[in-house]
Amino acid sequence: MKSQKISRTMPATLQDQFNYVARYGISNYTLQAVIRFENRLDEVKLARAVRLSTDAEPVLGCLFVERDDRPFWQRLADPERISWCRLEETQDREESIMKFLLEPLSMDHDPQVLALLVRCGQEDTLCIKLNHACCDGRSAKEYLKLLAGIYTQLYIDSSFEPEPNVQGKRDQSAVLEALGITDLKSAFTSESEELEPTWAFPWKQSVEPESIRFSISRIYQRDFQNISAYAKTHGATINDIILTAFFRALFNMIKPGSDSPMEIQFTVDLRRYLPEGENIAISNLSGIESLRLSEIKCEPFVATLERVISIMKSIKTGFPGIKSAFACELMSGMGFREVLKMNKKEWERSLTSRRSSPMLTNLGVISPYPLLFGETVIKDAYLVTPAFRAPAFMLGISTYQETLTLTAGYYEPAIRKENVDCLLGLVAGELISCHDT
């Protein structure tokens, strides 16, 4: 059996640890996917494919083990006894999908991936949960391709077993090596102090019982094509357009009433610095950058966009996100309790100040071509980013077949659903109408 090549334990990277400790009051630490098919899948083969994916990428078949000095990932004792993919037949597809999204993933007992196949008539929808402690958004996209490939192989040969990726790197060392960085202390220079957050998405403290919620908004092909054409005309990326729309929507909602620049943080995939073909396992390999912009009353979209493009060009000249890799490497000797203490301290500062810069994670195009599970085509797909407790807030973006999906996960009553729905509507409105400006 190929699975015998897999070690029983593997190190937890520092990014793994930081994402893991979000379980302590910050986030639901879960990345999710919703995938709709034209027809039905074979539910037995699908469950087997999910199970085998945890051999192909071994960290998915593990549990995180807390240990003061060096936490680690430990393989599940009996993976064959786990229900990797449930089948649910329903007359209300959207209700079943939302119910799954709201279900918690147990950090203590569940594996790092679980799935649900929602069957409504002759159409199937596959819903997937991935633990953010072991993977980031880019890995979530790669996982969908991995699962599709395994299912397709099983469709051809039911005895298929994937080759375990036991050599794939999971930490930032590959990035630093690719950039030729050996002297971290001289490379890691901070030109300016880290600035404090200046605002937060609207929220209020509450002693009422909390409940997790997700809001979703979608922009379909025709409007997406108009947005793409507008971006090309103005020398902008889709990400520039989204950042501009996000800022304008937040200015509209929050009305900061200050000339001081407001900040949005955004994620950066550090794999951009790796040579093509580098073997990177399912992992957390992301950095953070921030962009600050002042509100200008009655400013047209195109003028805001020009300011965003200018700042983004400056950011791109300095290896965006790379400071996160430096920081992780420099702090790699920290024990788990130190990581937990640091995280708790930062969270308490946010609660005291009542401020936390809104975050954007644009996961980009899920696949540039239609994905197949066997002979069954994925006709629609989107990713759902983690839910955060206030004052933190994240807007997630993903695109498949020229349909762009905006998602946000949050906890009521601290953050109100009507406010999140309003924000997504404003962002979508800014995006759809931008070509008119």
N, C-alpha and C positions, 0 to 999 in steps of 0.2 A: 504493500500500500504506500502510495506517495506521501500520505500524511505522516508517515513515520519519520520523515525528514524534518518535521517541525519541532523546534525546541519547546519545552514545557513552559519556559518563561522568556520574557524579553524586556529590555529596559523601557521605562516610561520617559519620554522626552520632557523637557521643561514646558514646552507648549502643551503637551498632553496634561501635565499637572495643573497648569493654570486654567485650562478648560475644565478639567475635572472638578476643581474646587468651586466652580460656579454653582455646583449643586447645593452649596451651603448658602441659600437665600438669594441668589442673584438671577439664575436662569434655569430653564428646563434642559439645557445642555444637549438638545436634540436637533439634528438636521433631518428633514423629511422630504420625501418625493412622492408625487402623485402622477401616475402614468396611465393613460387611457389607450386601449387597443380597439382595433376595428372589429375583432372577433374574440372568441374565447381562447384562453390558454389551457394547457394541461396542468391542472393544479398539483398533481403528484410530481411531475417533472419540475415544476416551479419550486416546490418546497425542497426538492433535492438540490436544485441549482443554488438556492439560498444557503443550504447546508454546505455544499461544496465550495461556495465562495469564501467561507471561513477557513478553508484549507488553502485556497489560492492566495488569500491575503490573511495570514495567520493572526494578526492582531484582532480581527473581527471575531475570532473564536476564543476570546480571552475575557477575563474579568480584571479590573484594576485593583491592585493590592496596595493599600496604604501602608507605608513603612517610614518611620521618621527619617532615616538616612537616605535610602534609595527606594522609592516605590517602583513597582514593576507590573507588567502584564503577565497573567498566569492563564494557561489554557484551561478550558472547561473540562471537568472530569469526565462527563459522559454526554458529548454533543448529540448523539443519536437519539436521546430521550427528549430533546427540546422540540417544541412545536414551532418550526422556523417560519412557516407561512400558513396562516389560517384562511379558510374559505368562508365568505359570508354572502349568502344570497339575499337580495334586497329589492324592494320596489322604489326605494329612495336612495339613489346613488350618493348624492351630495350629503345627505344626513350621515350615511355610513362613513364617508370620507372624513367629515369633520369630527365624528366620534373617535375615529382612529387618531387623528391629529392631536386630539385633546388627551388621549391616554398617555400616562407617564411611562417612561422607560426606566426600569429599576436599575440604578447604578450598582446595587449590591448583588442582584440575582440574575438579571437579564444579560444575554450576550450583547455584543456591540451592534448587531443588526437584527431586526425583526421585520416581518412583512405581513400584509393582509391582502388577499385577493377579493375584491368586491365584484360580485356578479349581478348584473342587472339585465335580465333578458339574455340576449346573445352577446352582449358587450361586457368585457372585463376591465376593471381598473385596478392596477397594482399600487399599493401604498407601502412605503418603506420608511423605517426609522433607522437612523445611524447615530451613534453616540459621538457627540462633538469632542469628547475626550480623546478619541482615537483618530479623528479625521476632520478635515476642513471642507469647505465648499467644493474646491477643485477635486478632492478625493471623492466626494459624493457623486460628482459627475462621472468620474472614472469608474466608480462602483457600478453605476447603471450600465455602462458599456461592458464591464466584466460580467455582470449577471446575465445580460443579454447573450454574451458569447458562450457562457457555460450552458444556459438553457438551450441554445441552438445546437451545441455539441451533443447534449443529451437527447435532443430531438433526432439526431442522426444515429447516435450510439448510446444506448441507455447505461452502458458500463463505463462511460467516460469519467476520468478523474483529472482535474487540473493539476498542473505542476505548481507546488507551493512556492511563493515568492519569498524565499528565505534570505536572499541576498539584497533585497531592496532596502535602500536607506530611508530612515524615518526622521532624521534631525537636520538641523541647519548646516552641518559640517559640509555637506555636498555643495551647498550654495557658496560658502566661503572658499572652498577649494576651487570651485569653478571661476571665482573672481580673483583667485591668486592671493587671497588675504591670509597671511600667517601671523602678523603682529596685530592682535586684536586691540590692544590698548592704544596704539597709535592710530589705528583705523577708526576707532570709535571716539570721535570728537563731536561734542555738542556745541554748535555755533550759538545757540541761545537757550535760555532756560525753558523748561517745559511750562507752557502757559496753562493757567487754570481754566476750566470750562466757564463759559459766559452765559449759558442758558440751558434749558432742558425742555423736553416735550412736556406739555401740560399734564400735571399730576397733582394729587393731594394725598396726604397721609391719612390712613384709615385703620380702624381697629376691627372693621367688619371682616368676616371670612372672605378670603380671596379665591378667585377662580380664573383659570387660564383661558385666554381667548385668542382666536386668530382672525385677522381680516385679510381679504384677498381681493385684488382688483386686476383686470386684464385689459390689455391693449392688443387688438387683433391686427391681422395682416395688412390691410389697407393703410391703417393709421401708422403702423410700424414702418411700412415702406416710405410713407411721407416723412416720418422722423429721420429715417436713415438718409433720405435724399437731402433733407435740410442740414443734417450734420455734415454731409459731404460738401455741400455748397459753402458752408462756413468754416471749413477746415477743422471740424470738431470730431471727437469720438462720440459714440453713443453714451459712454460714461460721462463725458463733459455735459451732454444734454441732460442726463438724469440728475447729475449734481446741481445743475442750474435750476431744474424744475423743483428739486428737493429744497434748495435754499429759498426759492420764491414761495413755495407752499408754507414753509416754516415761518418766513417773514409775515405772510398773510395771517397765519394762525396765532403766532405768539406776539407779534407786534412789539419787538424788543425796545423800540423807542430810544435808541441810543446810536450814536455814530460809531461806537466801538465795533470791531469786527466780531462776528459770530462764527462759531466753529462747527464743522461737520467732520467726523472721522470716517475714513473709509479703508477697507481691507485691500491688501495687495498680495497677489499670488507670487511667492518667492521662486517658484519653479521657472519663472521667466528668465532667470539668470543661468539656468542649467543647459548644458549642451543637449541637442536633440538625441533621444535614445537613452538618456540616463535612467537607470533603474531606480525609481522612487516608489516605495511601497505606499499603501494607504497610510496617510499620516496628516499631521498638522504642520503645514509649511507656509504660513501666511504672516504678513507684516501689517503694520498699521501706519497710515499717514493721515494728516489733517489739513484741512483747507479752511481759511478764515476769510469772511466776506462781510462787509458792512451793507446794511440796507440803504438803498437809494429810492426814495419815494417816487412812485409813478415811472420807474425805470422800465423800458420795454425789455422783453425777453432777450432779444439779440444783444442788448448792451450788457445785461447780466452775464450772458454766455461769453462775451468777449473778455470780461474780467476773469471768469472761471478758466477759460483757455489759457490766458496769460499766466495765471498762477500755476496751473497744471504743467505748463511747459517748463516752468522753473523747477517744480518738484521732480519732473522726469529727468532733469539733468543731473540729479544727485542720487541715482539708484534708489527709487522709491521703495520703502518698506525694509531696506537693508539694515537699518538701525535695530529693528526688532531681532534680526538674526544675530547681530553683534551682542545685543543685550542678553539674549538667551544663552549664547556661548559663554559670555562673561559670568553669568549667574548659574552656570550648569552645576556648580558645586553645592548649590543650596540644598538643604534637606527639605523634606515635604512639609514639616511643621513651619519652616521659614516661609515657604511659598504660601501656605494657608494664612499665616499671620500677615504677610504683605498684602495679600488679596483682601483680607478682612479690613485692614487699615484703610486701603484705598476706597473700599465700599462705604465705610463709615464716614469718610470725608465727603463723599458724594451725598450721602443722606443728610449730613450736617449742613452742607452748603446749599442743598436742594438743587444742585446743578450737575448735569452730565451731558457732554456733547452728544447729540444724536449721531447714530452710526449708519453708514450705507455699506452694504455688501452686495456688489454686483457680480453675480456668479457667471454672468455671460451666457454664451450659447451652449446649451446642454450637449448638442451634437450638430455638426454642420450638415449632416445627412440624416434621413429617416432611419431610426433604429429598428431592428428586427429581433423578435423573440421567435426563433424558428422561422416560420413563414408568416408570422403575424406582425403587422406593422404597428408601431407606436404612432398614433395619430395626434396625441396631445400629451404634454408633460410640463411640469413645473416643480421647482424646489421650494421648500418652506424653511426659512432660517429660524434659529432658536427664539423662544419667547424670553423676554427680559422683564424683571421687576423694576418699577420706577425707583429712581429717576432715569435709569438707562432706557434706551429705546433704539431699536434697529429696524431699518427698512431693507428688505431683501428683494433682489431683482434676479430673474432668470428668463431665458428666451429659448423657445423651441419652435422651429418652423415658422419664424416671423410672427410669433405671438409672444408678447412680453408680459410677464406676470409680476405684480407687486404684492409682497406679503409682509405682514407684521404680526408678531406674537407678543402678548402683553398680559398683565394681570389686572383684572377688575377687583375692587372698585378704584384702586389707586389711579389707574389710567382708564378712562371711559371709552367704551366702544364707539360711541358717536364721534368722539374726537379723532380716533384712529381712522374710522371710515371717512371722516371729513378730510383728513390729511391725504389719504390715498386718492380720494376724489380730486383734490387740488393738484396733486402731483400728476395724476393721469390727465387732468384738464390742461395743465401747463405743457405736457408732452404733446398732446393731440393738437393743441392750437398753436404750437411754436412756429409751424411753417407759415402761419398767417401773419407773423410779425415781420 
